């Protein structure tokens, strides 16, 4: 199947018990350090898109499930054999910090989660207010369903 010429079948991976605000120790330590310095953290909705050479769907799914297990703050992952989209909330001081963390996510966890060697091809970072405004106005990504496998 060549990219852009054939329709792709896409599915998504939920995160099971994921809850907004769950963080690993590194994220928690950074948040506490930020609070000590008097800076205010905000929540940012991240959509990270990756793409590359085709990989077996079972391997892509397993890698995304491992990433969700390792990082329970992930809301949902949608995937095909040559691209994926990851959506989650990130706590950061400003958009620049949230984007920097998001841009490192795929590469830093490629080995541990055995993710495909894809490149980041898209990134959207919006604040919580903008996310909720989009939903209220009827456009933007629908809230993620964190359980089971869903069509893209």
C-alpha positions in Angstrom: 0.0 0.0 0.0 1.6 3.3 -1.0 1.1 6.3 1.2 -1.5 8.8 0.0 -2.9 6.7 -2.8 -4.9 4.0 -1.0 -7.3 4.3 1.9 -5.8 3.2 5.1 -7.6 1.2 7.9 -6.9 2.8 11.2 -7.7 1.7 14.8 -6.9 3.1 18.2 -5.4 1.9 21.4 -6.9 3.0 24.8 -4.9 3.2 27.9 -7.1 1.1 30.2 -6.9 2.6 33.7 -5.3 5.9 32.5 -6.4 9.0 34.3 -5.7 12.6 33.7 -3.0 13.9 36.0 -1.2 10.6 36.5 2.5 11.2 36.3 5.8 9.4 36.6 8.3 10.4 39.2 10.3 12.7 36.9 7.3 14.7 35.9 6.2 14.9 39.5 9.7 16.2 40.6 9.7 18.8 37.8 6.2 20.0 38.8 7.2 20.3 42.4 10.4 22.2 41.5 8.3 24.5 39.3 5.9 25.1 42.2 8.8 25.9 44.6 10.1 28.5 42.1 6.7 30.2 42.2 5.8 29.4 38.6 2.4 28.2 37.7 2.0 25.0 35.7 -0.8 24.6 33.2 -2.3 21.6 31.4 -1.7 21.3 27.6 -3.5 18.9 25.3 -0.9 17.3 23.0 -1.5 15.6 19.7 1.7 13.9 18.4 1.7 12.4 14.9 4.4 10.1 13.7 4.9 8.3 10.3 7.4 6.1 8.5 8.0 2.8 6.7 5.3 0.2 7.1 5.5 -2.1 10.1 3.3 -5.0 11.1 0.1 -3.8 12.8 0.5 -6.2 15.7 4.0 -4.7 16.5 2.7 -1.1 16.2 -0.1 -1.9 18.6 2.1 -3.7 21.0 4.5 -0.8 21.1 1.8 1.8 21.7 0.3 -0.4 24.4 3.7 -0.6 26.1 4.1 3.2 25.8 0.7 3.7 27.4 1.6 1.2 30.2 4.9 3.0 30.8 3.3 6.4 30.7 -0.3 6.2 32.0 -0.9 9.9 31.2 -1.4 8.9 27.6 -5.1 9.2 26.7 -5.3 7.3 23.4 -3.2 6.2 20.5 -4.5 5.6 17.0 -2.5 3.8 14.5 -2.1 2.2 11.1 0.9 0.2 9.7 2.7 3.4 8.6 1.6 6.2 11.0 0.2 6.8 14.4 -1.3 9.6 16.5 -0.9 9.9 20.3 -3.1 12.2 22.4 -2.5 13.1 26.0 -2.3 15.9 28.6 1.0 17.4 29.7 1.6 19.6 32.6 4.1 22.4 31.9 4.9 26.0 32.6 4.3 27.2 29.1 3.7 26.0 25.5 7.4 25.9 24.8 8.1 23.5 27.7 5.1 21.3 26.7 6.2 21.1 23.1 9.8 20.2 24.1 8.6 17.3 26.2 6.2 16.1 23.5 8.9 16.3 20.8 11.1 14.0 23.0 8.4 11.4 23.8 8.7 9.2 20.7 12.5 9.1 20.5 13.1 8.7 24.2 10.8 5.7 24.4 11.5 4.1 21.0 13.8 1.4 22.5 12.0 0.7 25.7 8.6 0.3 24.1 10.0 -1.1 20.9 8.3 1.5 18.8 8.8 1.7 15.0 11.6 4.0 13.8 9.2 6.6 12.6 9.7 10.3 12.6 7.5 13.0 14.1 5.5 14.6 11.3 3.0 16.7 13.3 2.6 18.3 16.7 -0.3 20.3 18.1 -0.1 21.8 21.6 -3.2 23.7 22.9 -4.1 24.9 26.3 -6.9 23.4 28.3 -9.2 26.3 27.7 -8.8 26.1 23.9 -9.4 22.4 24.0 -12.6 22.7 25.9 -13.7 25.7 23.7 -13.2 23.6 20.6 -15.3 20.7 22.0 -18.1 23.1 23.1 -18.2 24.6 19.6 -18.5 21.2 18.0 -15.1 21.0 16.4 -11.7 19.7 17.3 -10.8 16.2 18.5 -13.6 14.4 20.5 -12.6 13.5 24.0 -10.6 10.3 24.1 -12.2 7.0 25.1 -9.5 5.3 27.2 -10.9 1.8 27.0 -10.5 -0.7 24.2 -9.7 -0.5 20.5 -11.6 2.0 18.4 -11.7 3.0 14.7 -9.6 6.0 13.8 
